[in-house]
Amino acid sequence: MKNIKTSTEILNKIKSNFIGLDTIYTLANGEKTKRVYLDSTASTLMMGAAYDAIEAFYDHYANTHSLLHFSAKISTEEYSWAHNRILTFLGADPQKYACFFTGSGTTGGVNRLARIFRDYRPERDTVLVSLMEHHSNDLPHRKHSGRVIHLPLDMRDTRPGCINLESVERELIKHKDRINYIAVTAVSNVTGIINPIYEIAELAHKYDALILVDGAQAVAHLPVKLYGHLNPGRNIDAFVFSGHKTYVPGSPGVVVCRKDILSAIEPEEVGGGMVDRVYVDRYTVKEAFPDREEAGTPNIPGAIGLAAAIEVMDQIGMDVIFEEETAFIHMALDKMKNVPEIQIYGETDCSICERAASISFNIKGLDHGLVAAALNDYYNIAVRNECFCAHPYVKEMIMDDLLEAADDFDIDKLDPEFILQKQGMVRASFGLYTTESDVDALVFALEDITLKKDDYKSLYVAASAGNYIHKTFRPDSRDRFSVRNFVADYLHEDV
Ligand SMILES: Cc1ncc(COP(=O)(O)O)c(C=O)c1O
C-alpha cells in the first residue's frame, strides 16, 4: 500500500539513497574509510530513485523512432513525458517553449544556441558575456556569434560578487542595435555566487536583446522560473543545463528555448527523425517539437532518468532543497572563515550575494594541487582544483596571490610552470546528499593540513600542470575498480 509522504520525508529518504555514498578507499596511511564526495559541481552522484527508474525502464526499452510495438509506444510516451516534465519543472509554458536534449552536458546546448541566435538575428553581431562564465558559456559565443564583450562584476574590496547591473545597462546602451543577446550563468561554478538573472533579463529585453542562461549550476540547487513573471520582461528566452550535474550521470544536456525563435530558422542539426519527407533534391523539416531539434536516436534512458530525478526534486520542492543546501553553505563558510589561513574567493557575505553549492579557496602557503592531493590521500575527501574551466574569473581573483608568491610584479616574467602550480584554487562543492559531518570532515582536514604544512610539503613532489604526486603512495586505480576485472568476475566467477 502506498503511504503518501511529506516533502521532508521524501527528502530524507532520497538524501541517503545516492549511489556512491558508501564507496570505500584505502588511504596513504593504510586506513580504509568512506569517501566524502565534495565534487558535485563537476558531476553529482547518481540519485538512487533515478537509477532504479532507468533500470525498470530497460525492460521496455525500444527506439522512439519505432512506432507500433508495445515497447516502442512505452518508450515514446515516456520520452515525451520527460520533455514535458522538464518544461513544467522550469516554469516554461509548453505552448511557448520547447525542450530538447543535446550532447552530454551544457556545452553542446550552448554551442547550439549560439548558432541558433546568430542565425535568428544575423544583423546583430555582438554578445554580452560575464567575466565569471565557464568557458562553455563564453567560447561558443566567441566562435559562432561574432564579437563578445565581457561584463565586469560587482566589487567590494577585492572580492567580486554578482554581475554588475549598471555595466550591463551601460553596454546595452552603448552597442544598442548590435547586441543580439546576453549569455550569463545563473550560478558561478567557481564561487557558487547566484546572479540576478531575472533583473538581467529585464534589462536585456528593455534594449531588445535576448537572454541565454547557463543553468548548469542552478537546476539542481534552486528554483528556476523561465516564464510567467508578472513583468514579462523577466522571462528567459533560452536556458541550458547538464543532466550529469542534476543527479543523473549518463543523461544528456538539456536546452529549453522559445519555440518562435527555433521555428524561425532551419534546425542546426539534420538527420533521421527530424524530417517529414526526404527526396534526393530536397527535404521537409518537421514542425513539431522536440522532433525537429533532435536529429538521430537520442539518449532515451538518460533523458527518462533525468526526468525521474526532476520529478523527485519537484515533489520535495526546490524551495525546500534551496533552503536545506543554503544552510550547509552558510555553515561551511562560517567554519572555514574561522580558520585564519584559509582564503575564500568571491563575496563571502551571503546577505550581499547568496551562494549555491560551491566554495573555492586556498590555504596560504600551500599550492592548490598539494591541498587537493592531501585531502584525497589522507582524508578521502574528493574535491576539484585548478581553474575550473573559468580562467579569466579565477585569474582575476588570484592575481595578487600569484604575484606575492613570485615576489615579482610582472606576470609576463613568470615561468609558465610556476604559474600553473600557483594559479588555481581548491573547490568544495555540495549536493542533496551532503551532510553536516561532510562539512565537518572538510573543516577538520583543512585545519589539520594548515597545522602540518611542512609535513605535507615533504610528502609530495610537484608534477606537471599544477598537480602534486605523493612520493611513496602510488595506488593504481585499477586495483579499486576496472571494467575489465568486473567483466572477468561476471563471466567467470562461480555463482
Ligand atoms: C556553469 C557551467 N557551465 C557550463 C559547464 C559545462 O558543462 P558540461 O561539462 O556538462 O558541458 C559547467 C561545467 O562544470 C558549468 O559549471
PDBQT file of the ligand as one rigid body, heavy atoms in Angstrom, charges set to zero:
ROOT
HETATM    1  C1  LIG A 501      28.413  26.962 -15.065  1.00  0.00    +0.000 C 
HETATM    2  C2  LIG A 501      28.825  25.873 -16.013  1.00  0.00    +0.000 A 
HETATM    3  N1  LIG A 501      28.548  25.998 -17.309  1.00  0.00    +0.000 NA
HETATM    4  C3  LIG A 501      28.861  25.039 -18.191  1.00  0.00    +0.000 A 
HETATM    5  C4  LIG A 501      29.511  23.895 -17.812  1.00  0.00    +0.000 A 
HETATM    6  C5  LIG A 501      29.823  22.840 -18.809  1.00  0.00    +0.000 C 
HETATM    7  O1  LIG A 501      29.020  21.738 -18.578  1.00  0.00    +0.000 OA
HETATM    8  P1  LIG A 501      29.251  20.346 -19.285  1.00  0.00    +0.000 P 
HETATM    9  O2  LIG A 501      30.642  19.930 -18.965  1.00  0.00    +0.000 OA
HETATM   10  O3  LIG A 501      28.221  19.478 -18.692  1.00  0.00    +0.000 OA
HETATM   11  O4  LIG A 501      29.046  20.551 -20.750  1.00  0.00    +0.000 OA
HETATM   12  C6  LIG A 501      29.843  23.722 -16.461  1.00  0.00    +0.000 A 
HETATM   13  C7  LIG A 501      30.578  22.532 -16.016  1.00  0.00    +0.000 C 
HETATM   14  O5  LIG A 501      31.167  22.496 -14.962  1.00  0.00    +0.000 OA
HETATM   15  C8  LIG A 501      29.469  24.722 -15.543  1.00  0.00    +0.000 A 
HETATM   16  O6  LIG A 501      29.729  24.597 -14.245  1.00  0.00    +0.000 OA
ENDROOT
TORSDOF 0
